[in-house]
Amino acid sequence: MTIFNFAAGPAVLPHEVLQQAQEELLDWHDTGMSVMEMSHRGKDFMGIAAQAEADLRELMGIPKNYKVLFLQGGGHLQFSMIPLNLLRGKLSADYVNTGEWAKKAIDEAKKFCYVNEVASNADKNASYVPEFKRWKLDKNAAYVHYTTNETIGGLEFNWVPEVGNVPLVADMSSNILSRPYDVSKFGLIYAGAQKNIGPAGLTLVIVREDLIGHAPSGLPTMMDYKIHADHDSMYNTPPTYAIYMAGLVFQWMKRNGGVAKMEQTNIAKAKLLYDAIDASNGFYHCPVSKADRSRMNVPFITKGGAHDAEFIKQAEARGLMQLKGHRLVGGMRASIYNAMSLEGVQALASFMGEFAQRKG
Ligand SMILES: *Cc1c(COP(=O)(O)O)cnc(C)c1O
């Protein structure tokens, strides 16, 4: 039976990437060594890391005046590194509250500065993206932080806020590389690798050069972007194997039409699931407002939640795995990142149709 893995993260990886990693596991390019065993300062691994960075720069069109950092500590460490590095003497930062991940970023930032919540969707249970014209931006804020895709709530910005001269900071953990972004509109982009990039343990930071080097004295060395930038992300031992795997995923993306093609397929995949929900005569319900539905994470419940447990059980029997919703929201959630095939989503959509017929 073919298994399709709809996990939210760590998540599915392209099958051919895993196969390549398997082939190269014991002996990378006739070195007689696994990538895991290589010195991060040797020419072989330095080459792997440089290639991964070059491929990412090409895929995202990252301008020259941006640094690409391969860090650790996940999105969570960025919740504190961002205020610590980007406040630059200012006392407040703007945050958009769109759900669970935005709230975590806000709570952490409150330890370091005044957080101005410019907009919130808490009035409607985090089910929509707040309209830009109602945002209460502060032109003296150190930066504006928002979450491009709320992995738990299943809502996604399909536009980029225009915030003028204040640097825009984006948590792209769950939709980076799934759609094109004009990097030059951002001061800083960050993403844990385990959703759309590769295995857990690697965190990507893309940061405009003028924003680094302003950390307050006394900041722990490992928290300072400048240190990592000056040492090409090799100040300490980086997560070498995760960087290698991310590099294989970037090459897979390049072979398969890059970000533009990923986006096309992602649109088609998301449509299949939302159509299955909308065509079910109310048997399935997605709590997110239609315009703001995520292409990456599709949350839904059966009528009153009555058939959720059975849905999950029967889906598993068909090889449709990890569909249980986040513990905070319940129901189901299908995460359909770049590496989830159209075929996998078709299998889920047709199961949804059948199940609704039987139970509805
Ligand atoms: C998963 C996730 C995080 C947290 O990532 P960790 O690597 O677990 O720290 C942060 N933000 C978003 C949007 C996420 O999806």
The ligand as an SDF file (V2000), in Angstrom:
LIG
                    3D

 15 15  0  0  0  0  0  0  0  0999 V2000
    6.4130   24.9290   13.2630 C   0  0  0  0  0  0  0  0  0  0  0  0
    6.3570   26.4100   13.3470 C   0  0  0  0  0  0  0  0  0  0  0  0
    7.1560   27.1460   14.2350 C   0  0  0  0  0  0  0  0  0  0  0  0
    8.0440   26.5070   15.2730 C   0  0  0  0  0  0  0  0  0  0  0  0
    9.0880   25.8170   14.7770 O   0  0  0  0  0  0  0  0  0  0  0  0
   10.1010   25.0150   15.7570 P   0  0  0  0  0  0  0  0  0  0  0  0
   11.1170   24.5790   14.7430 O   0  0  0  0  0  0  0  0  0  0  0  0
    9.3540   23.9030   16.3740 O   0  0  0  0  0  0  0  0  0  0  0  0
   10.6350   25.9770   16.7320 O   0  0  0  0  0  0  0  0  0  0  0  0
    7.0670   28.5220   14.2020 C   0  0  0  0  0  0  0  0  0  0  0  0
    6.2470   29.1490   13.3500 N   0  0  0  0  0  0  0  0  0  0  0  0
    5.4560   28.4840   12.4910 C   0  0  0  0  0  0  0  0  0  0  0  0
    4.5540   29.2370   11.5730 C   0  0  0  0  0  0  0  0  0  0  0  0
    5.4850   27.0910   12.4690 C   0  0  0  0  0  0  0  0  0  0  0  0
    4.6980   26.4280   11.5930 O   0  0  0  0  0  0  0  0  0  0  0  0
  1  2  1  0
  2  3  1  0
  2 14  2  0
  3  4  1  0
  3 10  2  0
  4  5  1  0
  5  6  1  0
  6  7  2  0
  6  8  1  0
  6  9  1  0
 10 11  1  0
 11 12  2  0
 12 13  1  0
 12 14  1  0
 14 15  1  0
M  END
$$$$
